[in-house]
Amino acid sequence: MPSCLIEAHDLTREFRVAETPEGFLGGLRGFLKPRYRLVQALAGASFRIDRGEAVGYIGLNGAGKSTTIKLLCGILAPTRGRVTVAGIDPHRRRLENAGRIGLVVGQRTQLWWDLPVRESFQLLRRVYRVPLAAYRANVALFHDLLDLGSIWNTPVRLLSLGQRMRADLAAVFLHDPPMVYLDEPTIGLDVLAKAAVRQFLKEINRTRGVTLLLATHDLRDLALTCPRVLMVHRGRILYDGGQEELLGRYGQEVQVVAELERQAPPFTLPGVSVLRQDAGRLEVVFNRRSVPVAAVLAAVTESCPVRDLSVREADLESIVQRLYGGDRR
């Protein structure tokens, strides 16, 4: 089978948004003759996702993440450009596409509210026409990976958010979809529930080769599950590559924090910026390409009475903040 599972080229989606004039008379004129403006949720996004990849999709609110997923699911049609999922147009062949994919949306469920988890799974088995042998094998696997046994006979309305997300994850993978989209799957979950979701996604991607597209604001989700990152900003792809490459390209900034025993003379070193210096603390930042880390550490310890010293490398979160803050050189 072809290695490319998803291909998007110049993907653009526009929406008409009604404008409401201010004031009573303006509102009346707007009611009689509404005015609209065009909003571009996606503006020429192009990318490819191969089979078996786990791709993180990040961006600010309104950047275009959810719109992209709706286009890939076939819920929306592109205004311009084209997209194919497993060789088909997801909007023109919506039913066929729906049978091949899975979708998880945080804090929304596809399970029946008043039924036990077990009965919801049995209904989903009939909806997707899953063979009995495959259904039993998948349920057994999900019992092990997601601890479904403790909630198997519990009505969905009585489950906690974390328990319901575990059940929803298992339900999405019940019919062995080759492609699964996840939109904020860990939103609102506690630390243990998030860890269970991340571990399950890593395992299902590794053992079954399921392709994952994970849209999230929680960068720990990406760091632990997705080797590749897509950044979208104002409808355009800002970055497409590996996490290591991202750190190598934008993550050369290093921060040194020293806890001081007493007041020290003002610290100066060419190429190093002082963020804070007082009687108890010194914080400096620099680019490791222009100033070696060892040289900065030596200068700090020689000029200041240091009680404790720490080095903070740039992480994915700080890089994203810098990029979205305007530093896109």
C-alpha atoms as one frame of an Amber mdcrd trajectory, in Angstrom:
protein
   0.000   0.000   0.000   1.223   3.583  -0.594   3.180   4.986   2.356   1.413
   8.367   2.245  -1.878   8.224   4.144  -2.823  11.936   4.230  -1.902  14.518
   1.636  -3.007  18.162   1.820  -2.023  20.704  -0.810  -2.781  24.438  -0.541
  -5.621  23.615   1.857  -7.766  26.708   2.387 -11.012  27.124   4.286 -12.923
  30.393   4.501 -16.001  31.264   6.555 -18.489  34.087   6.140 -19.028  35.834
   9.471 -21.916  38.257   9.951 -21.014  41.717  11.211 -23.394  43.405  13.648
 -23.328  47.219  13.462 -23.302  49.082  16.777 -26.320  50.937  18.110 -30.045
  50.395  17.671 -30.337  51.878  14.177 -27.168  50.157  13.050 -28.436  46.856
  14.417 -31.740  47.372  12.591 -29.931  48.016   9.300 -27.786  44.937   9.934
 -30.933  42.868  10.454 -32.529  44.093   7.235 -29.366  43.901   5.134 -26.667
  41.858   6.896 -23.033  42.440   6.054 -20.441  39.702   6.062 -16.676  39.450
   6.188 -14.471  36.545   5.142 -12.355  34.793   7.767  -9.610  32.398   6.700
  -9.371  29.525   9.148  -6.788  27.843   6.905  -4.703  29.735   4.358  -2.831
  27.432   2.003  -1.676  24.693   4.387   0.266  21.837   2.757   1.568  18.687
   4.458   1.876  14.899   4.128   1.485  12.245   6.804   2.767   8.726   6.193
   1.313   5.510   7.540   2.327   4.757  11.101   3.417   8.294  11.970   2.487
  10.021  15.225   2.238  13.740  14.483   1.610  16.514  16.967  -0.447  19.456
  15.715  -0.047  22.623  17.768  -1.168  26.222  17.539  -2.955  28.957  19.419
  -6.731  29.063  19.716  -8.132  29.923  16.303  -4.964  28.889  14.477  -6.803
  26.298  12.370  -6.273  22.984  14.185  -9.914  21.967  14.600 -10.764  23.179
  11.091  -8.026  20.946   9.698  -9.398  17.921  11.540 -12.927  18.646  10.311
 -11.613  18.796   6.730  -9.781  15.495   7.188 -12.915  13.897   8.662 -15.040
  15.129   5.745 -17.261  17.312   7.916 -16.136  20.378   5.964 -15.136  20.841
   2.333 -12.125  23.022   1.472 -12.738  26.403  -0.107  -9.615  25.882  -2.202
  -6.920  23.270  -2.457  -7.301  19.544  -2.033  -6.933  16.853   0.582  -6.969
  13.058   0.364  -7.085  10.459   3.134  -6.033   6.964   2.066  -6.462   8.032
  -1.543 -10.034   9.351  -1.305 -11.625  12.770  -0.944 -12.947  12.715   2.656
 -15.840  15.085   1.950 -17.081  13.574  -1.303 -16.905  10.050   0.132 -17.854
  10.778   3.716 -19.320   7.397   4.643 -16.358   5.464   3.287 -13.949   7.833
   5.033 -15.857   7.614   8.327 -15.434   3.850   8.406 -11.660   4.191   8.091
 -10.941   6.792  10.759 -11.341   7.403  14.455 -11.972  10.727  16.187 -11.463
  11.725  19.819 -12.594  15.159  20.994 -11.768  16.097  24.565 -14.708  16.112
  27.010 -17.103  14.781  24.349 -18.153  11.173  24.184 -19.481   8.809  21.554
 -20.730   6.390  24.220 -24.386   6.133  25.232 -24.902   8.156  28.401 -27.219
   5.818  30.325 -25.790   2.501  29.146 -22.925   0.573  30.732 -19.625   0.786
  28.866 -20.016  -2.858  27.855 -23.312  -2.237  26.030 -21.985   0.881  24.287
 -19.123  -1.223  22.915 -21.531  -3.889  21.701 -23.558  -1.244  19.857 -20.402
   0.214  18.302 -19.386  -3.246  17.183 -22.609  -3.463  15.168 -22.293   0.092
  13.836 -18.815  -0.625  12.447 -19.594  -4.289  11.652 -16.565  -5.543  13.583
 -16.160  -9.343  13.368 -16.759 -11.057  16.711 -13.230 -12.508  16.931 -11.623
  -9.086  16.260 -13.991  -7.439  18.738 -13.077  -9.870  21.511  -9.357  -9.509
  20.804  -9.551  -5.718  20.892 -11.614  -5.641  24.070  -9.113  -7.948  25.776
  -6.237  -5.691  24.691  -7.979  -2.543  25.897  -8.799  -4.179  29.221  -5.052
  -4.630  29.730  -3.880  -1.262  28.428  -6.652   0.950  29.800  -7.947  -1.025
  32.797 -11.488  -1.195  31.436 -12.446  -4.006  33.800 -13.088  -1.579  36.657
 -15.638   0.415  34.606 -16.944  -2.245  32.209 -20.391  -2.519  33.791 -20.731
   1.118  34.915 -23.139   3.516  33.141 -21.228   6.188  31.271 -22.956   9.010
  33.172 -21.394   7.719  36.431 -17.817   7.721  35.138 -15.268  10.363  36.051
 -13.765  12.400  33.212 -10.594  10.324  33.234 -12.531   7.035  33.224 -14.748
   8.227  30.389 -11.732   9.278  28.319 -10.215   5.792  28.752 -13.464   4.245
  27.555 -13.711   6.683  24.630 -10.139   5.926  23.542 -10.864   2.210  23.498
 -14.113   2.788  21.587 -12.355   4.821  18.901  -9.849   2.033  18.230 -12.462
  -0.735  18.388 -12.829  -1.108  14.594  -9.050  -0.970  13.901  -8.976   2.360
  12.045  -5.668   3.068  10.261  -5.993   6.804  11.048  -7.093   8.451  14.312
  -7.490  12.180  14.974  -7.316  13.422  18.551  -8.438  16.952  19.415  -7.366
  17.889  22.968  -7.766  14.345  24.356  -6.183  15.180  27.743  -7.973  18.476
  28.417  -9.249  18.617  31.995  -7.623  15.330  33.016  -5.502  14.875  36.120
  -1.849  13.803  36.002  -2.526  10.067  36.288  -5.256  10.105  33.642  -3.023
  12.037  31.250  -0.214   9.540  31.776  -2.562   6.639  30.992  -3.758   8.306
  27.760  -0.200   9.073  26.600   1.038   5.570  27.337  -1.883   4.019  25.480
  -1.310   6.182  22.401   2.399   5.341  22.345   1.666   1.629  22.653  -1.085
   1.519  20.028   1.080   3.457  17.580   4.082   1.210  18.211   2.354  -2.169
  18.170  -0.366  -1.618  15.567   1.086   1.131  13.425  -2.005   3.326  13.778
  -1.378   6.785  12.346  -2.080   9.535  14.880  -2.705  13.253  14.454  -2.773
  14.818  17.915  -3.982  18.424  18.240  -3.250  19.743  21.713  -2.168  22.677
  23.847  -0.427  20.361  26.317   3.131  20.130  25.034   3.859  17.196  27.323
   1.447  15.207  25.139   3.684  15.914  22.152   6.968  15.400  23.944   5.929
  11.916  25.065   3.945  10.659  22.062   4.798  12.502  18.824   8.290  12.551
  17.260   7.064  14.918  14.526   5.498  18.337  15.059   3.305  20.482  12.826
   2.887  24.083  13.982   0.036  26.103  12.523  -0.339  29.848  12.980  -3.077
  31.986  11.428  -3.972  29.153   9.096  -0.447  28.564   7.785   2.061  25.854
   8.599   4.821  27.536  10.563   6.988  24.468  11.136   6.965  20.839   9.992
   9.654  18.551  11.325  10.994  16.560  14.243  11.142  17.729  17.821  14.914
  17.339  17.869  15.255  19.441  14.731  12.986  22.065  16.262  15.142  22.242
  19.361  18.267  22.398  17.239  16.902  25.194  15.084  15.245  27.381  17.697
  16.365  25.952  21.016  19.891  27.327  21.366  18.944  29.629  24.232  20.273
  28.610  27.659  19.391  30.092  31.042  21.678  29.832  34.070  20.204  30.387
  37.543  22.510  30.822  40.529  21.398  30.931  44.169  23.799  33.315  45.911
  25.085  33.302  49.472  25.348  37.124  49.563  25.300  40.217  47.390  27.780
  40.156  44.476  29.104  42.841  42.112  27.086  43.362  38.927  27.688  40.437
  36.584  28.883  41.189  33.070  30.019  38.914  30.242  29.936  39.676  26.498
  27.019  37.938  24.785  25.223  37.225  28.087  22.085  39.091  29.244  21.292
  39.472  32.933  17.608  38.830  33.602  17.790  39.332  37.357  20.415  40.010
  40.016  19.845  40.710  43.690  21.229  39.610  47.034  20.008  36.057  46.695
  19.725  35.227  42.998  21.347  35.703  39.596  19.636  34.774  36.339  21.366
  35.103  32.964  20.467  34.010  29.442  22.598  33.519  26.332  22.841  31.713
  22.997  25.055  28.656  23.220  26.171  29.117  19.609  27.906  32.385  20.471
  28.904  31.734  24.091  29.964  28.297  25.442  27.981  27.078  28.439  31.171
  26.158  30.294  32.507  29.699  29.926  29.350  31.177  31.455  29.363  28.725
  34.356  33.025  29.482  35.060  32.419  33.243  34.983  29.423  32.984  37.331
  31.211  30.832  39.925  34.331  33.038  39.834  32.506  36.337  40.288  29.675
  35.323  42.632  29.429  33.422  45.951  27.292  30.577  44.592  25.282  28.283
  46.873  23.454  26.397  44.105  23.617  26.448  40.319  21.235  25.170  37.637
  21.196  25.185  33.837  17.886  25.320  31.974  17.889  24.230  28.364  15.225
  25.487  26.006  12.202  23.176  25.849   9.393  22.865  23.336   7.079  25.137
  25.310   9.533  28.043  25.462  10.252  27.686  21.739   6.558  27.762  20.831
   6.018  30.827  23.001   8.885  32.605  21.257   7.684  31.665  17.769   4.093
  32.681  18.401   5.291  35.819  20.149   6.680  37.130  16.886  10.231  35.747
  16.620   9.827  33.775  13.367  13.129  34.510  11.666
